């Protein structure tokens, strides 16, 4: 999900070295454009094979190939946009801090692996200089421990990347969950408004 491009001094802070390393680890070694071009070429070749093979012209085969040719490019288009956003976040080198509340908590089980995926929806407070209408809640995939550390309606402060909207920190009262560490910690004082860090460090 693309987030706001606003990176004013009050609500933004530089990405630290661990956050930069974390984002770099998700960057594809193949440029996004080449990935997209490769899929389009594969679709064109596959379409040519189907057209040239009369035995593949029955309804069932055409339906299966049609779904494949549609689904493949859509998935790759999503990967392309995610990689572009990720590279833009690395180039910008900042994270955004925003206040809001937990709008919803969701858990879903992967039917293939049996693993449970957790997500938290955060409704961001409207900014004084922006449209008073609230924006749609932002949904973040989170580890189980973070999911169980918050409740619907809790006031929270979060840090995330501007383009990719990758959640990095979540502060709930005097409890801070650092996504990169995969665990939470107690903070002895309220976080600083500019950085989201406690005044005691």
N, C-alpha and C positions, 0 to 999 in steps of 0.2 A: 504494500500500500504506500503510495506516495504521500509524504507529509508536507507541511508548510515549509516554504523556502526561507521564512524569516529567521535570522540569526542575530538578533540584537544583543547588546552587551549584557543585559540583565538576565536573559534566558538561555544563553549559550555559553559553552565552555570548550576548551580544546580537548580533543580525544587524547587520552594518555597512551603510553607505549603499549600496554597490554591490550587496550581496545583497538589500536591500530593493527597490532599483530593478529588479533582475532578476526578483524574484517579482512585483512590480507589473506588469511587462511581460507577464506570463502571465495576468493577471486579465481576464476577459471584461468588456466594457463593458455587456453585458446581464446583469442579475441572474440567477443560476442557476435560480431558481424560474420566471422568465419563459421561459427556454429550455426547461425541462421541460414547462411548461404548453403552450407553442407546439407541441411535438412531439406531445403528447397530443391537442391539437385537430386537428392535421394527420392523425393516425391515425384519429380519429373521423370526420372529413370523408371521408377515403379509404375507410373502411369503409362509410360511407353510400353513396358512389358505386358501390362494388362490389355492394352489396345491391340498389341500384336499377337495375343494368345487367345484364339477363339474359345478354347476350353475354359477360360476364366470369365466368360461373358454371361454365365448364368446369374440369376438374381441373387443367390446367396453369396457368391464370390464378389460380385459387384458391391453388395452392401458392406461386406467385411472390409474390402479395400477402400471403400468410400469413407468408412469410419476411421480407418487407419490414416488415410491421407488428410483427413480433417483434424484428427486428434493430435497427430505428430507435430504439425506446424503450430498449433495452438499452444502445446506444451513448450515448444522451443521458443515461441514468441514471449511466453512468460519468463523463461530462463533469460532470454535476451534483455528484457526490461529490468529484471532483477540484477543482472550483472552490470548493466549501464548505471543503475542507481547506486550500486555498491561502489563502483569506481568513482562516481561523483562524490559520494560521502568521503572516500579516502582522500580525494583531491581537496575537498573542503576542509577536512580535518577538525570538524566541530561536532558536538552533540547538543541537542536541545533539551532544556529542562522545562517541564510544564507541570502545573498543579491540576488536580482533578479528583475524580472519585471512581471507585470500582463500580462499573455499570452492570457487569455480569461475569459469571464464572462458568466456563464450559469444559466438559471432559467428554472425550469420544474415544471409542476403542477401534483400533485398526483391525478389520476383519481378517487380513492376511497374516499379520504378525501377532495379533493378540495384545499388542502394547497399547497403553492408554495415553492419549495426547491431551495436554492441558493448555487452556488458553484463558487469558484475562482480558476483558474489554474495559478500557478506561475512557470515561467521558471527560474531555479536556475542558477546563474553565474557559469561557469566552474572554478574549483579551479586551481591555478597555477601548483600544483604538480600532477594534475590528467589528464586523457584523455581529449584532447582539444575538442573532439566532445561533443556537448551539450546533457545533459540527457533529457529524456522526461519530460514535465511539470508535476508538482505535483498538483493534484486536491484536494481541501479542501472544505468540506461543511461548510458554514458560515451563520450567521444570516443575516436578511434582511438589517439591518443598516450597517453592514460591507460591504456587497455586493454593497450598494449604495455609500460607502465612497471612492471607488477606480474606476479607469477607465482603460480600456485596454491600455497597454504601460506604465503605471505608474511604476516608480522605487519604490521598496518596500524592507523592511527587515522583515523577518518572523522568528518566533521561533516555533519549533514543536518537538514532541517526536521522537527519532531515529527509533524505530521499528514500532510502530503503525502509525506514521506520523499523530499525532493528533495536529492540529493547535492550538497554545496557544496565540500568539501575532502576530500582523501585524502592521508595522509602515510604513506610507506613508507620506514622508516629515516630517512635524512637527505634524502629527496626528497619534496617537497610538490607535489601536483597541485591547482591551484585551478581548479575547473570553470568559473567565470565567465570566467576569462582564456583558457581553452582551451589552457593550456600548464603545464608544470611548472617547478620551480626547486629548486636545492639550498639546504638550510637548514644554518646553521653550528653549531646546537646543538639538542638535543632540544626538542620543543614543550612549553610549559607545560601542566600537567595540567588547568588550569581553562579555558584558552582554545584550546589546540591550537597556539598561536603560539610561535615560537622566542623564547628569552629575549633574543636580540639584536635582535628586532623584524624 
